[in-house]
Amino acid sequence: MDVPVERVELSILCNNLPRSQSAHYFVVLTEESNGQWIELGRTEAKKSSEPRFSRSFVVEYFFEKIQLFQFWLYASQQEQTPQNLQQSRFVGLIELKLSELVGSRSQELTRKIENPKKPNETLGTISIFAEEMEPTTVTEPVITFHFGGRKLAKKDFFGKSDPYLEIYRMKEGGTFVPCTQTEYLKNTLNPTWKPLKISLTRLCNNDLDRPLKFICWDWNKSSPPDFIGEFQTTTRALLDENKKEFELIEPEKKKKKKKYKNSGVIYHISRPIQTEESVQQTSGQTGSFLQFIRGGCQINLIIAIDFTVSNGNVNSPTSLHFYDPSRPNYLNEYLKAITSTCDILIDYDTTKSFPVFGFGGKPFGSQTVSHCFPLNNNPRNPVVEGVLGVINVYRDALQVCELSAPTTFEGVIRVARQMASIPITQEQLRYYVLLIICDGTVTRGDTPHLRNTIDEIVACTDLPLSIIIVGVGNEDFSDMVLLDADENPLVSSNGKEMERDIVNFIPFRNYKTASPQVLAAALLEEVPGQLLSYMAMKGFRPNPPKRNFQGPREDHQPIARNVGVMPIGMTHNFSFQQNPQNPPQYGGDVRSNSFQFGNQNPQNPQNQSDRLFTDIGLDEVEDDQLSVHEMNPQNQLNRPNSQPNFQYPPNQLIDQIVNHILNIHKIKDSIHKTKDFNPQNQGFNPQNQGFNPPNQLSRPNSQPHFEYPQNQLSRPNSQSHLEYPQNQGFNPQNQGFNPQNQGFNPQNQGFNPQNQGFNPQNQGFNPQNQGFNPQNQGFNPQNQGFNPQNQGFNQPQQNQRFQEQLRQLIDMGFTDTQKNLQALSEVNGDIFQAIEHLNEDEEPPPPDYSQHSHSFNQPQQNQSFQEQLNQLIDMGFTDTQKNLRVLSEVNGDLGQALERLM
């Protein structure tokens, strides 16, 4: 089945970049098949530590290829992306495979940006989002918008605003990414931007109901833009003739001000113009391969390796199985085929693990040939984790298994057929790939091996399974071409014709000098079409994309390659070498060693309802000959010198091992269906949309970030900083805040609401010391600041600006100190926004300092000494003794205290 070329759009955003006056931009590179790196393009430059780049990159996606991309971050003093990279400063980079991104949850990855010359420097993170682009017609639909603004909020102190619009679309994981923006217009609150032309694919990926977000910004020359307001809509609503205006809303301001209406209006100056008739395209009746992957379809790899004697003595350099322990990085032809296939398929399997079998050999001391045996010598669980696990178990098995004959595939294909017979549903789609690596054709002669193999293949064509056969060595592979069945369909011995093509044969000798990427492309080229043919035959459709409720997955893997000297001017002729001392790590601890499968009494096979292996129709084996040699705890195969004298099952029966693997998949499915973060409910529980009540605190060893109520003391010796849900407090059982007391529990050495102040038992404020408890459970007057354990501010110079801003407001005529403090707090000390807030309520009256007589006895202004003292410290008045004395002289009037201190 021919699969059309699929396109993927890559979008980029960053967080926590180094703060500077420079603008940041990315250069995106891709590796060609010859190993050369070429530039794919550059983003626009943005002056922000958390830029969201409008420029995205559309690339062709090939399942069978290893597509490497690098993202190089540069800083420039220019506002536009420079053409010459020598005018920019290199910051850092990341590298990833496209299959990692497409195969990840919600097609999102977050990585740390790293500089090889500065490995310990924190450079922020990059988040990359992938989304399949819907196929478009030859004439792609384009929409032209003409937007204007009216009565936008004033953001510049000495002017109005320099507004521009940025349009974001929602990705399938729920994240908004920018897709286009207008130019900025200087010094106006009623802008008329130039007409904006954008394709429907770029705007909403041909989905008229996809949420869009419009954000209006105030452009600044030497600092990040100021937020004016935003609104959400859809393309369909934008095209609606009856919807001509959209209110800009600033959520924080709306939350704090009851009389708030909006921060301006965005409207259509003229009706949107569609230059094409077609506005929605589909990708076919059954969906694309990428749509199945995005919907959660798992691809599971099964590996079978030829252990016949025709491979040659494993200790001889001429052997196809040759392995020299002194050359751990040497890969024979078997390992080259395994790694090329696993490197791609591992990104589409959440377990990152594979069952690995051998055939045609005498395993682990047995005197009888077996045509299907687990290479880890663990019949209950033949699965190994990651590519390195496959390599290690293969090399260990070579030392303890005897090569034999004949060559037949029927045993391993039968295993794969029984595994692929696991019922799948529309909600839990799965597909299997069996990789068989052999050095010759199936033995003919008087045995029915070839006929039995064909029967097994025909039986598999009705199942979600593809078979890849790799022929190593220089043998005659004419029978393998027969099994490939590209020209003549296979017919079983009972006359049944294969329902679809599932076999792909590759002679390794044709790719000996080719790169692993080229070999992998040849091996996996037919898999997408075979998967789609099965799904169409069974009526399965792609599921909706998997949503990532925990945000982008953060992958802290180091840079995959040793970049070496940083180029100036970017010639792209980079040479990378894998570090043999630090090989890439694949997979993780996804299966517990405590899993138990089937009958746990292998010493009594007569009592087994399901035998360890199915009889595969070869030599019969007596039950009393069956014994199982267990692996040692380190999962290392025992060497012959340490093995007991035992008989291994000659015709290793497969039924029960298949049942064990079926149990694994059932467990995997149940895990996938589980919505809770942790089965012990030690984390977030989506069903409750909050923390689980018995476990409101973080799991042990976590370091939460907590915001205590304003102007209240932190708990003694506490260094946590955690934001709990609004209007909730600590649970005294969890050593935290008690909401029933609306304050700190005195048993926890905190605030006591009954006294409206501190506990007189010296668990809080101690008037005799004119400060906090000298045991450093709170404020320490000797340090003239907060506790040196950084439970609060300990750098008075950082608060000097607050004091100056308050004095400026008073000098401008805003004499209500309480209102000034509130306004400055709401805008985090931004005096210009504070003036705007104060102006919205009323015009500033002439200076009259007599109005500063705020009585401490008025209930609405009644503040505890603790709150007042903390506010004075936050404003930069760090002399505690002086603060306390002045507060006492004015009876707690904060306004008069400020006048005296200033």
C-alpha positions in Angstrom: 0.0 0.0 0.0 1.5 3.3 -1.1 1.6 5.9 1.7 1.6 9.6 0.7 4.4 11.8 2.0 3.3 13.3 5.3 4.3 16.7 6.5 4.9 17.8 10.1 5.0 21.4 11.4 7.6 22.1 14.2 6.9 25.0 16.5 9.3 26.4 19.1 9.0 28.2 22.4 11.5 28.7 25.2 11.5 29.3 29.0 14.0 30.8 31.4 16.6 32.0 28.8 19.4 34.1 30.2 18.2 37.6 30.8 19.9 40.2 28.6 19.2 43.2 26.3 19.8 40.9 23.3 17.2 39.3 21.0 17.2 35.5 20.8 16.6 33.4 17.7 17.1 29.8 16.5 18.9 28.4 13.5 17.4 25.0 12.7 19.5 22.3 11.0 18.8 18.9 9.6 21.1 16.1 8.7 21.1 14.7 5.2 21.7 11.0 4.3 25.3 11.8 3.5 25.9 13.1 7.0 26.1 16.7 6.0 24.1 19.3 8.0 22.1 21.9 6.1 20.2 24.9 7.4 16.5 24.5 7.4 15.7 28.1 8.4 15.7 30.6 11.2 13.1 32.0 13.5 12.5 35.6 14.0 14.5 37.4 16.8 12.7 38.2 20.0 13.8 40.2 23.1 12.4 38.0 25.8 13.5 35.4 28.2 10.4 33.3 27.3 10.0 33.8 23.6 7.2 32.2 21.6 8.4 32.2 18.0 5.8 32.7 15.2 8.0 31.2 12.5 7.5 27.4 12.3 9.1 24.8 10.1 7.3 22.3 8.0 9.3 19.1 7.2 8.5 15.8 5.5 8.1 12.9 7.9 9.3 9.4 7.1 8.6 6.6 9.6 11.4 4.5 8.3 14.2 7.1 8.5 16.3 8.5 11.3 15.7 12.2 10.9 18.0 14.3 13.1 17.5 18.0 13.8 19.5 20.5 15.7 18.3 23.8 17.2 21.1 26.4 17.7 20.2 29.4 19.9 21.8 32.7 19.2 21.7 36.1 20.8 21.9 39.3 18.7 21.8 43.1 19.4 19.8 43.5 16.2 16.0 43.5 16.2 15.9 41.5 13.0 17.3 38.0 12.5 20.8 38.7 11.1 22.0 37.1 7.9 25.6 36.8 9.1 25.9 34.6 12.2 29.3 36.2 13.1 27.2 39.2 14.2 25.5 37.0 16.9 26.6 35.2 20.0 26.2 31.5 20.3 24.2 30.5 23.4 23.5 26.7 23.2 21.8 24.0 21.2 19.9 20.7 21.4 19.6 17.7 19.1 16.7 15.3 18.7 15.3 12.7 16.4 12.0 13.5 14.7 10.7 10.0 15.7 11.3 10.9 19.4 9.1 14.0 19.0 6.4 12.3 16.9 6.4 9.2 19.2 6.2 11.2 22.4 3.1 11.9 24.4 1.2 14.7 22.7 4.1 15.1 20.3 5.8 17.6 22.7 9.4 17.5 24.0 11.1 19.9 26.4 14.9 19.8 26.6 17.6 21.8 28.4 19.6 24.0 26.1 23.3 23.1 26.6 26.6 24.6 25.5 29.3 22.0 25.2 31.9 24.6 26.3 29.9 25.5 29.4 28.4 22.3 30.6 27.4 23.7 34.0 25.7 26.9 32.8 21.9 27.2 33.0 20.7 28.3 29.6 17.0 27.7 29.9 14.8 25.2 28.1 13.3 24.7 24.6 9.9 23.1 24.0 9.3 21.8 20.5 5.8 20.8 19.3 5.0 18.6 16.3 1.7 18.5 14.4 0.8 16.8 11.2 -0.2 19.2 8.5 -3.4 18.2 6.8 -3.0 17.6 3.0 -4.0 20.6 1.0 -5.2 21.0 -2.6 -3.1 22.5 -5.3 -4.5 25.9 -4.7 -4.3 26.3 -0.9 -7.1 28.4 0.7 -5.9 31.8 2.0 -7.7 34.3 4.2 -6.9 38.0 4.3 -7.8 39.9 7.5 -7.7 43.6 8.1 -7.8 44.4 11.8 -8.0 47.6 13.8 -8.0 48.6 17.4 -10.0 51.0 19.5 -9.3 52.5 22.9 -6.5 50.2 23.7 -4.9 50.5 27.2 -2.2 53.0 27.7 1.1 51.3 28.6 3.8 53.9 28.0 4.4 56.5 30.8 5.5 59.3 28.4 3.4 58.2 25.5 0.5 56.0 24.6 1.3 52.5 23.4 3.0 50.8 20.4 0.6 48.0 19.8 0.8 44.9 17.7 -1.4 41.8 17.4 -0.1 38.2 17.7 -2.3 35.3 16.7 -1.8 31.9 18.4 -3.5 28.6 17.5 -4.1 25.7 19.9 -2.0 22.6 19.3 -3.5 19.2 19.8 -1.9 18.9 23.3 -3.8 22.1 24.4 -0.8 24.5 24.1 -1.1 27.7 22.2 1.7 28.5 19.7 2.1 31.6 17.6 1.3 31.4 13.9 1.5 35.0 12.7 1.6 38.7 13.8 1.0 42.2 12.6 3.5 45.0 12.5 3.7 47.3 15.5 2.4 50.9 15.3 4.0 53.7 17.4 2.2 55.9 19.9 -1.4 55.1 19.2 -4.4 53.7 21.1 -6.5 53.3 17.9 -4.3 51.4 15.5 -5.1 50.3 12.0 -2.7 47.5 11.0 -1.9 46.5 7.5 -4.0 43.6 5.9 -2.8 40.3 7.2 -2.7 37.3 4.7 -2.4 33.8 6.0 -3.1 30.3 4.7 -5.9 28.3 6.3 -3.4 25.5 7.0 -1.1 27.8 8.8 -3.9 29.5 10.7 -5.9 26.5 12.0 -4.6 23.5 10.1 -7.8 23.5 8.1 -9.9 23.1 11.2 -12.4 26.0 11.4 -13.3 25.3 15.0 -9.8 25.1 16.4 -9.4 27.6 19.2 -7.4 30.7 18.3 -6.0 33.3 20.8 -5.3 36.9 19.8 -2.9 38.8 22.1 -2.3 42.5 21.9 1.2 43.7 23.0 2.8 47.0 23.6 6.2 46.9 21.8 9.2 48.2 23.7 12.6 48.9 22.1 14.9 47.7 24.9 12.7 45.4 27.0 10.1 42.7 26.5 6.7 43.8 25.3 3.9 44.8 27.8 0.7 42.8 27.8 -2.4 44.8 26.8 -5.1 42.1 26.5 -6.3 39.0 24.8 -9.3 37.2 23.5 -10.1 33.7 22.2 -12.1 32.8 19.1 -12.1 30.4 16.1 -11.7 30.8 12.4 -15.4 30.2 11.9 -16.2 33.0 14.3 -13.7 35.3 12.5 -15.5 34.6 9.2 -19.0 35.2 10.7 -20.4 38.4 9.3 -22.3 39.1 12.5 -19.2 39.0 14.7 -17.3 42.2 14.0 -15.7 43.1 17.3 -13.7 41.3 20.0 -13.0 42.7 23.5 -9.4 42.6 24.8 -9.3 41.4 28.4 -6.5 41.5 30.9 -7.4 38.6 33.2 -5.5 39.9 36.3 -7.0 43.3 36.1 -10.5 41.9 35.5 -10.0 39.8 38.6 -9.0 42.7 40.8 -11.2 45.5 39.6 -15.0 45.2 39.8 -15.6 48.1 37.4 -13.2 46.7 34.8 -14.7 46.4 31.3 -12.0 45.7 28.9 -8.5 46.9 27.7 -9.8 47.9 24.3 -11.5 46.4 21.3 -10.2 44.7 18.2 -12.5 44.9 15.1 -12.6 44.1 11.4 -11.9 47.1 9.3 -13.2 45.1 6.3 -14.8 41.7 5.9 -12.2 38.8 5.7 -11.5 37.7 2.2 -11.2 34.1 1.2 -9.2 33.6 -2.0 -10.0 29.9 -2.4 -13.3 28.0 -2.3 -12.2 24.9 -0.4 -11.6 25.5 3.3 -11.4 22.0 4.7 -9.4 19.0 3.5 -9.3 15.5 4.8 -6.5 12.9 4.7 -8.6 10.0 3.5 -11.2 7.6 4.9 -8.9 5.6 7.2 -6.5 8.3 8.4 -2.8 8.6 8.0 0.0 6.7 9.7 0.9 9.8 11.8 -2.7 10.1 12.9 -2.7 6.5 14.3 0.6 7.3 16.1 -0.8 10.5 17.5 -3.8 8.6 18.7 -1.7 6.3 20.8 -1.3 3.3 18.5 1.7 1.3 19.9 4.2 -0.5 17.7 5.9 -3.5 19.4 9.0 -5.1 18.1 9.8 -8.8 18.4 13.3 -10.0 17.6 14.4 -13.5 16.4 18.1 -14.3 15.8 19.5 -17.3 13.8 21.7 -19.6 15.9 22.4 -22.2 13.2 25.9 -23.6 12.7 26.2 -22.1 9.2 27.0 -18.7 10.8 30.5 -20.0 11.8 32.3 -20.4 15.1 31.5 -17.3 17.2 35.2 -17.0 18.2 36.4 -16.8 14.5 36.7 -13.3 13.0 35.0 -14.8 9.8 31.9 -15.7 11.8 28.8 -13.7 11.3 28.3 -13.9 15.1 31.9 -12.9 15.8 32.3 -11.0 19.1 35.5 -9.8 20.6 35.1 -8.7 24.3 38.1 -6.4 23.9 36.2 -4.5 21.2 32.9 -3.7 22.9 31.9 -1.2 20.2 32.3 -3.6 17.4 29.0 -4.5 15.7 28.6 -7.6 13.5 26.0 -7.8 10.8 23.3 -9.1 13.3 23.9 -6.2 15.6 23.8 -3.6 12.8 20.4 -4.8 11.7 19.1 -4.9 15.3 20.3 -1.5 16.3 19.1 0.1 13.0 15.6 -1.2 13.6 15.4 -0.7 17.4 16.7 2.9 17.2 13.6 3.8 15.3 10.9 1.5 16.7 11.9 2.3 20.3 10.4 5.8 19.9 7.0 4.3 19.2 6.8 1.9 22.1 6.1 3.3 25.5 7.7 0.2 27.2 11.0 0.6 25.4 11.5 -3.1 25.7 11.5 -6.1 23.4 11.1 -9.9 23.6 14.2 -11.5 22.0 14.3 -15.2 20.8 16.8 -17.5 19.2 16.2 -20.3 16.8 18.2 -23.2 15.3 20.5 -23.7 18.3 20.9 -25.8 21.4 20.3 -23.4 24.3 22.0 -23.3 27.6 23.5 -26.8 27.8 20.6 -28.6 26.1 21.4 -31.5 23.7 18.4 -30.9 21.5 17.8 -28.3 18.9 15.2 -25.6 19.7 13.5 -23.4 17.2 12.3 -20.8 19.6 14.0 -20.1 22.9 14.4 -16.8 25.0 17.8 -15.4 24.8 17.7 -14.2 28.4 17.0 -17.8 29.6 13.8 -16.6 31.3 10.8 -18.4 29.8 8.4 -16.5 32.1 9.5 -13.1 30.8 11.7 -13.1 27.6 11.6 -9.3 27.5 14.7 -7.1 27.8 14.8 -3.4 28.1 16.3 -1.0 25.6 18.7 -1.5 22.7 21.6 -2.1 25.1 19.6 -4.8 26.7 19.2 -6.6 23.4 22.9 -6.3 22.6 23.9 -7.6 26.0 21.6 -10.6 26.1 22.6 -11.6 22.5 26.3 -11.5 23.3 25.8 -13.4 26.5 23.7 -16.1 24.8 26.5 -16.6 22.2 28.8 -17.8 25.0 26.5 -20.5 26.3 24.3 -21.6 23.4 25.6 -24.1 20.8 25.0 -23.4 17.1 23.1 -26.1 15.3 20.7 -26.8 12.4 18.3 -26.8 10.6 17.0 -23.3 9.7 13.2 -22.8 10.0 11.1 -19.7 10.9 7.9 -21.5 11.8 8.6 -21.5 15.6 9.3 -17.8 15.9 6.5 -16.8 13.5 4.1 -18.9 15.6 5.2 -17.0 18.7 4.6 -13.7 17.0 1.2 -14.9 15.6 0.0 -15.8 19.1 1.2 -12.5 20.5 -0.5 -10.6 17.7 -3.7 -12.5 18.4 -4.2 -10.4 21.5 -7.6 -8.8 20.9 -7.3 -5.1 20.2 -10.0 -2.5 20.5 -10.6 0.9 18.9 -9.4 2.5 22.2 -6.3 0.4 22.5 -4.7 0.0 19.1 -1.5 -2.0 18.8 0.7 -3.3 15.9 3.6 -5.8 15.9 6.8 -6.0 13.9 8.7 -9.3 13.9 12.4 -8.9 12.9 14.0 -12.2 11.8 17.8 -12.1 11.2 19.2 -15.2 9.5 22.2 -16.2 7.4 20.4 -18.4 4.8 17.2 -19.7 3.5 14.7 -22.1 5.1 15.9 -25.6 4.9 14.1 -27.6 2.2 15.0 -31.3 1.8 12.5 -33.9 3.1 11.3 -31.7 6.0 8.2 -29.5 5.7 9.8 -26.5 7.1 9.3 -24.2 4.2 5.6 -25.3 3.7 5.0 -24.8 7.5 6.6 -21.4 7.4 4.3 -20.3 4.5 1.3 -21.6 6.4 2.2 -19.5 9.4 2.7 -16.4 7.3 -0.6 -16.7 5.6 -2.3 -17.2 9.0 -0.6 -13.9 10.2 -2.0 -11.8 7.3 -5.3 -11.4 9.3 -3.5 -10.0 12.3 -1.8 -6.7 13.2 1.7 -8.0 12.3 4.5 -7.2 9.8 7.5 -9.5 9.3 10.9 -8.2 8.3 13.5 -10.7 7.3 17.2 -9.6 7.1 19.5 -12.0 5.3 23.2 -11.6 6.4 26.2 -13.2 4.7 26.5 -14.3 1.1 24.1 -17.2 0.9 21.5 -17.8 -1.8 18.3 -16.0 -0.6 16.0 -17.0 -3.4 13.5 -18.6 -1.1 13.3 -15.3 0.9 12.2 -13.5 -2.3 9.5 -16.1 -2.5 8.3 -15.3 1.1 8.4 -11.6 0.3 5.5 -12.3 -2.1 5.7 -8.9 -3.8 4.7 -10.5 -7.1 2.9 -13.8 -6.3 0.7 -14.0 -3.2 1.4 -16.8 -0.8 -1.1 -19.7 -0.6 -1.3 -22.0 2.4 -1.5 -25.8 2.2 -5.3 -25.7 2.7 -5.7 -23.3 -0.2 -6.1 -20.0 1.7 -4.5 -17.0 0.0 -2.8 -14.3 2.0 -5.1 -11.4 2.7 -2.4 -8.7 2.5 1.3 -8.3 2.1 3.1 -8.4 5.4 6.7 -9.7 4.6 9.6 -7.5 3.6 13.0 -9.2 2.8 16.3 -7.2 2.9 19.7 -8.7 1.9 22.1 -7.1 4.2 25.0 -7.3 1.7 23.3 -4.6 -0.4 23.7 -2.2 2.6 27.1 -3.1 4.0 28.6 0.2 3.1 25.5 2.3 3.7 24.8 4.3 6.8 22.5 2.9 9.6 19.9 5.5 8.5 19.8 4.0 5.0 19.5 0.4 6.3 16.7 1.4 8.7 14.8 3.1 5.9 15.0 -0.1 3.8 14.0 -2.3 6.7 10.9 -0.3 7.8 9.8 1.2 4.5 6.8 -1.0 4.1 5.6 -0.9 7.7 3.4 2.2 7.5 1.5 0.9 4.5 1.1 -2.5 6.1 -0.3 -0.9 9.3 -2.8 1.2 7.3 -3.9 -1.8 5.3 -4.7 -3.8 8.4 -6.5 -0.9 10.1 -8.6 -0.4 6.9 -9.3 -4.1 6.7 -10.6 -4.2 10.3 -12.4 -0.8 10.2 -10.2 0.9 12.8 -9.7 4.6 12.6 -7.2 6.9 14.4 -8.1 7.9 17.9 -8.1 11.5 19.0 -4.6 12.7 19.8 -3.5 11.9 23.3 -3.7 14.9 25.6 -0.8 15.7 27.8 -2.4 16.9 31.1 1.0 17.3 32.8 2.4 19.7 30.2 5.2 19.0 27.9 7.4 16.1 28.9 10.7 17.3 30.0 13.6 15.2 28.9 16.9 16.0 30.6 19.0 13.8 28.4 22.4 15.4 27.6 23.3 16.5 24.1 23.4 13.2 22.1 26.6 14.1 20.3 30.0 15.6 21.1 29.9 18.9 19.2 33.5 19.9 19.7 34.6 23.3 18.5 31.8 25.8 18.0 31.7 27.1 14.4 31.7 30.8 13.7 29.7 31.5 10.6 28.0 28.1 10.6 29.6 26.1 7.7 27.4 23.1 8.7 30.1 20.6 7.8 30.0 19.2 11.3 31.6 15.9 12.3 30.3 14.1 15.3 31.6 11.1 17.2 29.7 8.9 19.6 31.4 8.8 23.0 32.1 5.1 23.6 32.6 5.8 27.3 29.1 7.2 27.6 26.8 5.3 25.2 23.3 6.5 24.8 20.9 5.1 27.3 17.6 3.8 26.0 14.4 2.9 27.8 13.8 2.8 31.5 12.6 0.7 34.4 9.2 -0.1 32.9 8.6 -3.6 34.1 9.0 -4.8 37.6 11.1 -7.9 38.2 8.5 -9.0 40.6 6.0 -9.9 37.9 5.0 -13.6 38.2 3.7 -15.5 35.2 1.8 -18.7 34.9 2.6 -21.8 37.0 5.2 -21.0 39.6 6.2 -24.7 40.1 8.4 -25.6 37.1 9.7 -28.6 39.0 6.3 -30.3 38.5 5.5 -29.8 34.8 3.0 -32.6 34.9 0.7 -30.3 36.9 1.0 -27.4 34.5 -2.2 -26.4 32.9 -0.3 -24.4 30.3 3.2 -25.6 29.4 6.1 -23.3 29.2 6.3 -23.6 25.4 3.9 -24.8 22.7 4.8 -27.9 20.8 5.8 -26.6 17.4 5.3 -29.9 15.6 8.9 -31.1 15.6 10.3 -33.8 17.9 8.1 -34.8 20.8 9.5 -34.2 24.3 8.7 -36.2 27.4 7.3 -34.2 30.3 10.0 -35.5 32.7 12.7 -34.1 30.5 11.5 -30.5 31.1 13.5 -28.4 33.5 14.0 -24.7 33.6 17.3 -23.0 34.4 16.5 -19.6 36.1 18.6 -16.5 35.6 20.7 -15.2 38.4 19.6 -12.0 40.1 21.9 -9.9 38.0 20.2 -11.1 34.9 23.6 -12.4 33.6 23.6 -15.8 31.9 25.7 -18.4 33.7 28.8 -19.6 32.0 29.1 -23.4 31.2 31.6 -23.9 34.0 29.1 -22.8 36.6 26.1 -24.5 35.2 24.5 -27.6 36.8 24.1 -30.7 34.6 20.5 -30.4 33.4 18.4 -31.0 30.3 16.9 -27.9 28.6 13.5 -28.4 26.9 14.5 -29.4 23.4 11.3 -28.3 21.6 10.6 -25.3 23.8 6.8 -25.1 24.0 5.4 -21.6 23.5 1.8 -21.4 24.8 2.5 -20.3 28.3 5.3 -17.8 27.5 2.8 -16.2 25.1 0.2 -16.1 27.9 2.8 -14.4 30.1 3.5 -11.8 27.5 -0.3 -11.3 27.1 -0.5 -10.6 30.8 2.2 -8.0 30.4 0.1 -6.3 27.7 -3.0 -6.5 29.9 -1.0 -4.8 32.6 0.2 -2.2 30.2 -3.3 -1.5 29.0 -4.6 -1.1 32.5 -1.8 1.3 33.3 -2.6 3.3 30.2 -6.2 3.5 31.3 -5.3 4.6 34.8 -5.8 8.4 35.2 -4.1 8.7 38.6 -0.5 9.9 38.6 0.4 7.3 41.3 -1.4 4.1 42.2 -0.9 4.9 45.9 -2.5 8.3 45.3 0.7 10.1 46.4 0.3 12.7 43.7 -2.2 14.5 41.6 -5.6 12.8 41.1 -7.4 14.1 38.0 -10.7 12.5 39.1 -10.7 14.9 42.0 -9.3 17.8 40.0 -7.0 18.6 42.8 -4.8 16.9 45.4 -6.0 13.7 46.9 -7.5 14.6 50.3 -5.5 12.1 52.3 -2.3 13.3 50.7 -2.6 17.0 50.4 1.1 17.5 50.9 3.8 16.6 48.3 5.3 13.2 48.1 8.4 12.7 50.4 11.7 14.1 49.2 9.9 16.6 47.0 10.8 20.3 47.3 7.5 22.2 46.8 7.3 26.0 46.4 4.8 27.5 48.8 3.4 31.0 49.1 2.4 31.8 52.7 -0.3 34.4 53.3 1.1 37.9 52.9 3.0 39.4 55.8 2.8 36.2 57.9 5.7 34.4 59.3 7.0 31.2 57.7 7.0 28.1 59.9 10.1 27.6 61.9 13.0 26.0 60.0 10.8 25.7 56.9 12.4 26.2 53.5 9.6 25.1 51.4 7.7 27.4 49.1 4.5 25.9 47.8 1.3 27.3 46.3 -1.7 25.7 47.8 -5.3 26.0 46.3 -6.9 29.4 47.1 -8.7 29.8 50.4 -7.2 26.6 51.7 -4.7 26.3 54.5 -2.5 23.7 56.0 -3.8 20.7 57.6 -2.4 20.4 61.1 -2.1 16.7 60.6 0.3 17.5 57.9 2.1 20.1 59.8 0.7 22.9 57.9 -2.0 25.5 57.9 -5.4 24.9 59.5 -8.3 26.5 57.6 -10.7 26.1 60.5 -8.6 28.6 62.5 -8.0 30.9 59.6 -4.5 31.3 60.8 -1.6 29.4 62.0 -2.1 26.8 64.7 -0.3 27.8 67.9 0.8 24.1 68.3 2.8 24.6 65.1 4.6 27.7 66.5 2.8 30.1 64.2 0.1 32.7 64.2 -2.7 32.6 66.6 -5.9 34.3 65.3 -7.5 34.6 68.8 -4.9 37.1 69.8 -4.9 38.8 66.4 -1.2 38.8 66.7 1.5 36.6 68.0 1.3 34.0 70.6 2.4 35.5 74.0 4.3 32.2 74.7 7.1 33.5 72.6 6.2 31.3 69.7 5.9 34.3 67.5 6.6 38.0 68.1 8.5 38.8 71.3 8.1 42.5 72.4 10.9 42.2 75.0 13.3 41.7 72.1 11.6 44.3 69.9 11.7 41.8 67.1 11.0 38.2 66.4 11.9 35.2 68.5 15.7 35.2 69.0 15.7 31.5 68.3 15.6 32.5 64.7 12.1 31.1 64.2 11.2 34.2 62.4 12.7 37.7 62.0 16.1 38.2 63.4 16.9 41.8 64.3 20.6 41.2 64.4 20.5 40.5 60.7 18.2 43.5 60.0 16.3 41.4 57.6 14.7 38.0 57.3 16.2 34.8 58.4 19.5 34.1 56.7 18.1 30.8 55.7 16.5 32.8 52.9 13.0 32.4 54.2 12.4 35.9 53.2 14.2 38.9 51.8 17.8 39.3 53.1 19.0 41.9 50.6 17.6 45.3 51.6 19.1 46.9 48.5 16.5 45.0 46.3 13.7 46.9 48.0 15.1 50.4 47.8 13.2 50.9 44.5 9.9 50.3 46.3 10.6 53.1 48.8 11.5 55.5 46.0 8.4 54.7 44.0 6.2 55.4 47.0 7.9 58.7 47.5 7.4 59.6 43.8 3.7 58.8 44.0 3.3 61.1 47.0 5.2 63.9 45.3 2.8 63.5 42.3 -0.2 64.1 44.5 -1.3 60.5 45.2 -1.5 61.0 49.0 -3.5 57.9 50.0 -0.6 55.8 51.2 -2.7 52.7 51.6 -4.0 52.9 48.0 -0.5 53.6 46.7 0.8 50.5 48.4 -2.1 48.4 47.1 -1.5 49.7 43.5 2.2 49.1 43.7 1.6 45.6 45.0 -0.9 44.7 42.3 1.6 45.6 39.5 4.8 44.2 41.2 6.3 47.6 41.7 5.8 49.0 38.2 5.2 52.7 38.9 3.8 53.4 35.5 1.1 50.7 35.8 0.5 51.9 39.3 -0.2 55.4 38.1 -2.5 54.0 35.5 -4.5 52.1 38.2 -4.7 55.2 40.4 -5.8 57.3 37.4 -8.6 54.9 36.6 -10.2 55.5 40.0 -9.9 59.3 40.1 -7.7 62.2 39.1 -4.9 62.9 41.6 -5.8 65.6 44.1 -3.3 68.4 44.9 -0.7 67.4 47.5 -2.0 67.5 51.0 0.0 65.7 53.5 -2.5 66.4 56.3 -4.5 63.5 54.9 -1.9 61.1 56.1 -3.5 60.8 59.5 -4.6 57.2 59.1 -5.7 56.1 62.6 -4.5 52.8 63.7 -7.8 52.3 65.6 -10.0 52.4 62.4 -11.1 48.8 61.8 -10.5 48.9 58.1 -6.9 50.0 58.6 -6.1 47.9 61.6 -2.9 46.2 61.0 -0.8 44.1 63.3 2.7 45.2 64.0 3.9 42.1 62.2 2.2 43.2 58.9 3.3 46.8 59.2 6.9 45.8 60.1 7.0 43.4 57.1 5.7 46.1 54.8 8.3 48.6 55.9 11.0 46.0 55.4 9.7 45.2 51.9 9.9 49.0 51.1 13.5 49.0 52.0 13.4 50.4 55.6 15.6 47.7 57.2 16.4 49.3 60.5 14.1 47.2 62.7 14.6 49.1 65.9 13.9 52.4 64.2 10.8 51.0 62.5 9.4 49.7 65.8 10.1 53.0 67.6 8.4 55.1 64.8 5.4 52.7 64.7 5.0 53.1 68.4 5.2 56.9 68.3 2.4 57.1 65.6 0.2 54.4 67.2 0.7 52.1 64.3 -0.3 54.6 61.6 1.7 53.2 58.6 1.3 56.4 56.6 2.7 58.7 59.3 5.5 56.1 60.0 6.5 56.3 56.3 6.6 60.1 56.4 8.9 60.1 59.5 11.2 57.4 58.1 11.5 59.2 54.8 
